[in-house]
Amino acid sequence: EPSDLSPGTPVPDEDSVVFSKLTYLGCAEVEALRMVSILRSQCQMPLDVTLSVPGVSEGTVRLLDPQTSTEIANYPIYKILFCVRGHDGTPESDCFAFTESHYNAEIFRIHVFRCEIQEA
């Protein structure tokens, strides 16, 4: 099974597009975590919300008013590019964020949330 393969093991052919002659330059998790830290410490007017996350990849993440369940905003799953959670043992351990492509991928936004329920 592919999940049993170690890094460096050739992956069996599958129906896919292959891009060659690329150079990997790294990832931006550190930048996302930096934004979590900044927004957690500097937010002047936090907004209490309920987040509805679908159980299927075709769904939509919805931001709801916790009192009325009225939708405030929505984010189709296919537009969510990256998710990050604050590291354990840091002030941001109660936070998570996701990056969303906005307006035809010309703009990217990081949405940051703080959760009062640690286990959630």
Buried (B, 14 or more C-beta within 10 A) or exposed (E): EEEEEEEEEEEEEEEEEEEEEEEEEEEBEEEBBEBBBEBBEEEEEEEEBEBBEEEEEEBBBBBBEEEEEEEEEEBEEEBBEBEBBBEEEEEBEBBBBBBBBEEEEEEBEBBBBBBEEEEE
